[in-house]
Amino acid sequence: MSDSPSAAAHDEAHTGPVKNPKQLLLAVFFSFVVPVFVIIGLVYYVTSDNKPAAGAVNLEKAVAARIQKVGTVEIRDANRELKAGEEVFKAQCSACHAAGAAGAPKFGDAGAWGPRIKTGYESLLNSALKGKGAMGAQGGGDFEELEIARAVVYMANAGGAKFAEPKAPAAAASAPAATK
């Protein structure tokens, strides 16, 4: 009696859509692996869509930054009067040398300037122009090298040196002509 039509219908109602192992493997694959790849694709789509393209935010500034000039030219008055050592010291050197900041020898401190003065004027000037330790290079800034040299002589002489203040090259060239 097990071959009755109601028994066959009952057996079909309790079995699932998977009839063999091949169908089971396909069901597992499509149930777990495919959704993982779909999620990864959605995450990639959502995160990449929020990124603006390069230069899209402010196109004019981006273009200007890419084509900006490499250097600049600054025109200065070549005939301006050169500053004295004291003026240059007050304008550029006093920030560190007045207080002794970052190991700089204090202005007028003979003990701190003594070993430096023994190295000679050229060594002091070279250190000032190219920088030494925490002191940045002073050459090429707001003052000419001659003005920096005058400031070096001013500070060193206040510390006990007897250096002569450097003169302008044009004045030195015209001095022999005036003596003739």
C-alpha positions in Angstrom: 0.0 0.0 0.0 2.9 2.2 0.0 2.5 2.7 -3.7 -0.6 4.7 -3.2 -0.8 8.1 -4.8 -1.1 9.9 -1.5 2.1 8.3 -0.2 4.0 9.5 -3.3 2.7 13.0 -2.9 3.7 12.9 0.8 7.3 11.9 -0.1 7.6 14.6 -2.7 6.3 17.2 -0.2 9.0 16.4 2.3 12.0 16.4 0.0 13.8 19.6 -0.9 14.9 20.9 -4.3 18.4 19.3 -3.9 18.2 15.8 -5.3 21.9 14.8 -5.6 25.4 15.9 -4.3 26.1 18.0 -7.4 23.0 20.1 -6.8 24.1 20.4 -3.1 27.5 21.8 -4.1 25.9 24.3 -6.5 23.5 25.5 -3.8 26.3 26.0 -1.3 28.4 27.9 -3.9 25.6 30.2 -4.9 24.4 30.7 -1.3 27.7 31.7 0.2 30.5 32.5 -2.3 28.5 34.6 -4.8 27.0 36.9 -2.0 30.6 37.5 -0.7 31.7 38.7 -4.1 28.6 40.8 -4.5 29.2 42.5 -1.1 32.9 43.2 -2.0 31.8 44.8 -5.3 29.2 46.9 -3.6 31.7 48.2 -1.0 34.2 49.0 -3.7 31.5 50.9 -5.7 30.3 52.9 -2.7 33.7 53.9 -1.5 35.2 54.8 -4.9 32.2 56.9 -5.9 32.8 59.4 -3.0 36.3 60.3 -4.1 36.4 63.4 -6.2 38.7 63.3 -9.2 42.0 65.2 -9.1 41.4 68.9 -9.4 37.6 68.5 -9.6 37.1 70.4 -6.3 38.7 73.7 -7.3 39.9 73.3 -10.9 41.5 76.8 -11.2 43.6 76.4 -8.1 44.7 72.9 -9.1 45.8 74.0 -12.5 47.6 77.1 -11.1 49.5 74.9 -8.7 50.6 72.5 -11.4 51.8 75.2 -13.8 53.4 77.6 -11.2 56.8 79.1 -11.8 59.8 77.3 -10.4 61.5 80.4 -9.1 60.8 84.1 -8.6 62.7 87.2 -9.4 62.9 90.0 -6.8 64.2 93.3 -7.9 66.0 95.4 -5.3 67.4 98.8 -5.3 71.1 98.3 -6.1 71.9 101.9 -5.2 70.5 101.8 -1.7 72.8 102.7 1.1 74.4 99.8 2.9 73.4 99.3 6.5 75.9 99.5 9.3 76.7 96.4 11.5 74.6 97.7 14.4 71.5 98.1 12.2 71.8 94.6 10.7 72.4 93.2 14.2 69.2 94.8 15.5 67.2 93.8 12.5 68.3 90.2 12.0 70.8 88.9 14.7 69.4 90.3 17.9 66.5 87.8 18.1 69.0 85.0 19.1 72.2 86.7 20.0 70.6 89.2 22.5 69.2 86.4 24.6 71.6 83.5 23.7 68.8 81.4 22.2 69.6 77.9 20.9 73.3 78.1 22.0 74.0 81.4 20.3 76.7 83.4 22.0 75.2 86.5 23.7 76.1 89.9 22.5 79.0 91.3 24.4 79.9 88.0 26.3 83.7 87.8 25.9 83.8 84.3 27.4 81.4 82.9 24.8 82.9 84.9 21.9 86.6 84.2 22.7 86.9 80.7 21.2 85.0 81.9 18.1 87.2 85.0 17.7 90.3 82.8 17.8 89.0 81.0 14.6 89.3 84.3 12.7 87.1 86.7 10.9 86.8 84.6 7.7 85.6 81.6 9.7 83.0 83.7 11.6 81.8 85.3 8.3 81.6 81.9 6.7 79.5 80.5 9.6 77.2 83.5 9.4 76.7 83.3 5.6 76.3 79.5 5.4 74.8 78.8 8.8 76.2 76.7 11.7 74.4 74.6 14.3 70.9 76.0 15.0 71.7 79.2 13.1 70.4 79.3 9.6 72.3 80.7 6.7 72.1 84.5 6.7 73.5 85.0 3.2 71.0 85.7 0.4 68.4 87.2 2.7 67.3 90.7 3.2 70.9 92.0 3.6 73.9 91.8 1.3 76.9 89.8 2.3 78.8 93.0 3.1 76.1 94.0 5.5 76.2 90.6 7.2 80.0 90.9 7.4 79.6 94.3 9.2 77.2 92.7 11.7 79.7 89.9 12.3 82.4 92.4 13.0 80.1 94.4 15.2 79.2 91.4 17.4 82.7 90.0 17.5 84.2 93.4 18.5 81.6 93.7 21.3 82.9 90.3 22.5 86.5 91.4 22.6 87.8 91.2 19.0 89.6 93.9 17.1 88.4 93.3 13.6 88.2 96.2 11.1 84.8 96.9 9.6 84.7 95.8 6.0 84.3 98.6 3.4 82.1 98.6 0.3 84.1 97.4 -2.8 83.2 100.6 -4.8 84.6 102.8 -1.9 87.8 100.7 -1.9 88.3 101.0 -5.6 87.7 104.8 -5.6 90.1 105.3 -2.6 93.3 104.6 -4.5 92.2 106.8 -7.3 91.5 109.7 -4.8 95.0 109.4 -3.3 96.8 109.9 -6.7 
